[in-house]
Amino acid sequence: MPHSLVTVYTVSGQVEANIIKSMLEAAGIPVMVVQEGAGRAYGLTVGPMGKADILVPEQYAEAARKLLDEMDRGELSGGADDAATPLP
């Protein structure tokens, strides 16, 4: 039986959608990105055709929203950038 998908986030354009998708997938959350066909074909990033919805299976929605909230607040950590030594 297929799982019900829910929209957990909406972004402007495919590039931002792919970044969010990668972040959620790295956390083990399956993701689907849905964008209006014309918007995707023409690379639109503004207006209704530029919006892309981030969908996850219903049972992952709470975890996905938590990560997205942390991202919005700038609280995500633990990535490769954290270990990088700043240049002088």
C-alpha positions in Angstrom: 0.0 0.0 0.0 1.5 3.4 -1.0 2.2 5.9 1.7 0.4 9.2 1.8 2.6 12.2 0.9 2.4 15.5 2.7 3.9 18.9 1.8 6.3 20.0 4.5 7.9 23.0 2.8 7.6 25.2 -0.3 10.5 26.9 -2.0 11.2 29.1 -5.0 12.7 27.0 -7.7 14.3 23.7 -8.4 17.8 24.6 -7.1 16.6 25.4 -3.6 14.3 22.4 -3.7 17.3 20.1 -4.5 19.3 21.5 -1.6 16.4 20.8 0.8 15.8 17.4 -0.8 19.5 16.5 -0.2 19.4 17.7 3.4 16.4 15.6 4.2 17.6 12.5 2.4 20.9 12.8 4.3 18.8 12.5 7.4 17.2 9.3 6.1 13.9 11.0 5.0 12.5 10.0 1.6 11.6 13.1 -0.4 9.7 14.0 -3.5 9.9 17.5 -5.2 6.9 18.7 -7.2 7.0 21.8 -9.4 4.7 23.0 -12.1 5.9 21.5 -15.4 6.3 24.9 -17.2 8.1 26.4 -14.3 10.6 23.6 -14.2 11.0 23.6 -18.0 11.7 27.3 -18.1 13.7 27.4 -14.8 11.3 29.9 -13.2 12.0 30.8 -9.6 9.3 33.4 -9.0 5.5 33.4 -9.1 3.2 30.4 -8.8 5.0 28.5 -11.5 8.4 28.9 -9.8 7.3 27.3 -6.5 8.4 23.8 -5.7 6.7 21.7 -3.0 8.8 19.4 -0.8 6.8 16.2 0.0 7.6 13.4 2.4 5.7 10.3 3.4 3.3 11.1 6.3 5.2 9.1 8.9 8.3 11.3 8.2 6.5 14.7 8.2 7.2 15.6 11.9 10.9 14.8 11.6 11.2 16.7 8.3 9.4 19.7 9.7 11.7 19.7 12.8 14.8 19.7 10.6 13.4 22.4 8.3 12.6 24.6 11.4 16.1 24.1 12.6 17.4 25.1 9.2 15.2 28.2 9.1 16.5 29.3 12.5 20.2 28.6 11.5 20.6 25.9 14.1 21.7 22.9 11.9 25.2 21.7 12.7 27.4 18.6 12.3 28.3 19.1 8.6 31.7 19.2 7.0 31.8 23.0 7.3 31.8 22.6 11.1 35.2 20.8 11.0 36.8 23.2 8.5 39.6 25.4 9.7 39.0 29.0 8.8 41.6 30.6 6.5 43.7 33.4 8.0 
